[in-house]
Amino acid sequence: MLLCSDPCTVNSRKVLAGLDQMKADYKQNYINYFTGEHKSESFIKINPHATVPAATDGDLTLTESVRSRCVTDFVAR
């Protein structure tokens, strides 16, 4: 799984903590939130909502929001 995130955001930290707790196998792609990289054309292809974190696993793309735990729920299953 490839996790696109910036640890400065709360949702990214929650996902990173959950993945580390589960000892999940993932690679991190740092997306610089403060420079607006999450709004770049290349990131919009991954997550049209332009929010971090987002994760890809093969053809599956998962995005997080304040009320969603989809990345950690997916890994936990």
Contact map, one row per residue, 1 for C-alpha under 8 A:
11100000000000000000000011100000000000000000000000000011110000000000000000000
11110000000000000000000001111000000000000000000000000011100000000000000000000
11111000000000000000000001111000000000000000000000001111000000000000000000000
01111100000000000000000000011110000000000000000000011110000000000000000000000
00111110000100000000000000011111000000000000000000011100000000000000000000000
00011111100110000000000000000111100000000000000000011000000000000000000000000
00001111110110010000000000000000000000000000000000000000000000000000000000000
00000111110110000000000000000000100000000000000000000000000000000000000000000
00000111111110000000000000000000100000000000000000010000000000000000000000000
00000011111111000000000000000000000000000000000000000000000000000000000000000
00000000111111100000000000000000000000000000000000011000000000011100000000000
00001111111111110000000000000000000000000000000000011000000000000000000000000
00000111111111111000000000000000000000000000000000000000000000000000000000000
00000000011111111100000000000000000000000000000000000000000000000000000000000
00000000001111111110000000000000000000000000000000001000000000000000101100000
00000010000111111111000000000000000000000000000000000000000000000000000000000
00000000000011111111100000000000000000000000000000000000000000000000000000000
00000000000001111111110000000000000000000000000000000000000000000000000100000
00000000000000111111111100000000000000000000000000000000000000000000000100100
00000000000000011111111100000000000000000000000000000000000000000000000000000
00000000000000001111111100000000000000000000000000000000000000000000000000000
00000000000000000111111100000000000000000000000000000000000000000000000000010
00000000000000000011111110000000000000000000000000000000000000000000000000000
00000000000000000011111111000000000000000000000000000000000000000000000000100
10000000000000000000001111100000000000000000000000000000000000000000000000000
11100000000000000000000111110000000000000000000000000000000000000000000000000
11100000000000000000000011111000000000000000000000000000000000000000000000000
01111000000000000000000001111100000000000000000000000000000000000000000000000
01111000000000000000000000111110000000000000000000000000000000000000000000000
00011100000000000000000000011111000000000000000000000000000000000000000000000
00011100000000000000000000001111100011000000000000010000000000000000000000000
00001100000000000000000000000111111111000000000000000000000000000000000000000
00000101100000000000000000000011111111000000000000000000000000000000000000000
00000000000000000000000000000001111110000000000000000000000000000000000000000
00000000000000000000000000000001111110000000000000000000000000000000000000000
00000000000000000000000000000001111111110000000000000000000000000000000000000
00000000000000000000000000000011111111110010000000000000000000000000000000000
00000000000000000000000000000011100111110011000001110000000000000000000000000
00000000000000000000000000000000000111111011000001100000000000000000000000000
00000000000000000000000000000000000111111111000000000000000000000000000000000
00000000000000000000000000000000000000111111100000000000000000000000000000000
00000000000000000000000000000000000000011111110000000000000000000000000000000
00000000000000000000000000000000000011111111111101000000000000000000000000000
00000000000000000000000000000000000001111111111111000000000000000000000000000
00000000000000000000000000000000000000001111111100000000000000000000000000000
00000000000000000000000000000000000000000111111100000101000010000000000000000
00000000000000000000000000000000000000000011111111100100000010100000000000000
00000000000000000000000000000000000000000011111111000000000000000000000000000
00000000000000000000000000000000000000000001001111100000000000000000000000000
00000000000000000000000000000000000001100011001111110000000000000000000000000
00000000000000000000000000000000000001100000001011111100000000111000000000000
00011100101100000000000000000010000001000000000001111100000000110000000000000
00111100001100100000000000000000000000000000000000111110000000110000000000000
00111000000000000000000000000000000000000000011000111111000011110000001000000
11110000000000000000000000000000000000000000000000001111100011100000001000000
11100000000000000000000000000000000000000000010000000111111111000000000000000
11000000000000000000000000000000000000000000000000000011111110000000000000000
10000000000000000000000000000000000000000000000000000001111110000000000000000
00000000000000000000000000000000000000000000000000000001111110000000000000000
00000000000000000000000000000000000000000000000000000001111111000000000000000
00000000000000000000000000000000000000000000011000000111111111100000000000000
00000000000000000000000000000000000000000000000000000111000111110000011000000
00000000000000000000000000000000000000000000001000111110000011111000011000000
00000000001000000000000000000000000000000000000000111100000001111111111000000
00000000001000000000000000000000000000000000000000100000000000111111100000000
00000000001000000000000000000000000000000000000000000000000000011111000000000
00000000000000000000000000000000000000000000000000000000000000011111100000000
00000000000000000000000000000000000000000000000000000000000000011111110000000
00000000000000100000000000000000000000000000000000000000000000011011111110000
00000000000000000000000000000000000000000000000000000000000001110001111111000
00000000000000100000000000000000000000000000000000000110000001110000111111100
00000000000000100110000000000000000000000000000000000000000000000000111111110
00000000000000000000000000000000000000000000000000000000000000000000111111111
00000000000000000000000000000000000000000000000000000000000000000000011111111
00000000000000000010000100000000000000000000000000000000000000000000001111111
00000000000000000000010000000000000000000000000000000000000000000000000111111
00000000000000000000000000000000000000000000000000000000000000000000000011111
